[in-house]
Amino acid sequence: MAIISVSIDPQTLQKLDQLSSELQLSGRSEAMRRAINHLVSETSQTQKLKGHTDCVLLVFHKHSAENVVTSLKHKFEDAIKTQLHANMHEGKCMELFLLEGPAERIKEMARSFHGSKKIDYTKLLPV
């Protein structure tokens, strides 16, 4: 087994410890292994998308990141059938995109949102 070093900010470390406790995991290493396995599983589901497809893209962000969302949204207008925006509590927003088009275009859009440091959470759901 390999040992690696990971830098984590205090808030994320606190969340990791809470999660480990709630799920009764043996410690931080087990929590990290499960998180990695979850990410691999989620990514492989997205990679399987082929051809013309329908998906839902869920995005959470701070209100201050609205310009990033708008910019990305305009870049992918060809794949967006519908968008729903909701203001949440504490200055957070949720975007729900109904997407239709070539799988590669939809995956590109999801990667663009996921890769932005201004976006808190992104989830692509094949329909």
N, C-alpha and C positions, 0 to 999 in steps of 0.2 A: 504494500500500500504506500502511496506517495504522500508526503506531507507538504502542504503549501501554506504560504502566508497570504492573508487577505486583509486589506485595510477597509475598515467599516466605521462610519461616523457613529457617534454615541446613540443617536436616536434609532438607527437601524440595528445596532447591537442590542438595544433594549427590546426592540420588537422581536429579534431573533431569540433572545432569552425567554420572552413571554410565550412565544410560539412553542419553543422546546418544552416549556413547563406545561402548557395547555394540552399538547399532544403526548405528553409523558415520554418524550424522547430521551435518550441517554445523555445527550449534550449537544453542544453547538455543531460538532462535526456531523452528527447524524442529521441535524436540521439542515445543514448545508448540502449534504448528499441528497436529501429528499427534495430540496429546492432545485438542485441541478437536474435531478431526474424529472421533476415536474416541467421544467423549462424545455428539456429535451423532448418530452412527450408532446408538449404543446407545439413546439417548432416542427416536429415531424408531421403533425396533423396538417399544418399549413403547407408544408412542402409537398404533400400529396395532392394538393389542388391542381387540377389540369383542365384545359379547354375553357369553354365558356361557363361561368359559374355565378352563383348568387351567394353573398356573404353579408354578415353584419359586422361592423367595426365599432367597438365601444371604446371611447377615449375619455379619460378624466384629466383635467388640468386646472391650474389656478387661473383665475380671471385675467391676471396680468399676462398670460400666454395667448390671449385671444388672437393677437396678430400672427403668431406662428400657425395657429389652427387655420385661420383665414387664408394665409398664404398657401399652405398645403392643400386645403380644400379646393382652391382655384386651380392648382396644378393637376388635380385628379377629377375635375368636373365630369369628364367623359365616363367615369365609372360610378358616379354617385347618382342613384335614383332618387333618394330622399335623405334629408338630414333633419335631425331633431336636436335642438340645443336646450339645455335646462340649467338654470342657475341653482346651485346647491348652497348649502350653508358654508360659512367661513370663507367666502370668496372663491369657492371651487365651482367648476362647471363640468357638465357631462355632455358629450356629443355622441349621438347614435347615428351611424351612417348605414343606410341600406345600399349595398353595392351590387352591381351587375356588370359583367364584362369578362375579358380574358383573365384567366387566373394569374398570369404573370403580372398584369397591370394591378390587380387587386393586392397581390403580395407586395408589390413595389410600394403601394400606398401604405399598407400596414407597416412595412419596414421604415418608411419615412417618418411616420408618427412615433413608432417605437424608438427610433434612433435619436429623436429630439430630446435634449436634456430638459426642455420646458414642459414636457408631457409627463404626467405622474403615472399613468397606467394606460395600457393599450391591450385590447383583446380582440382577435379576429375569430369569428365564429362562422364556419361553413354552414349553409342552410341545406 
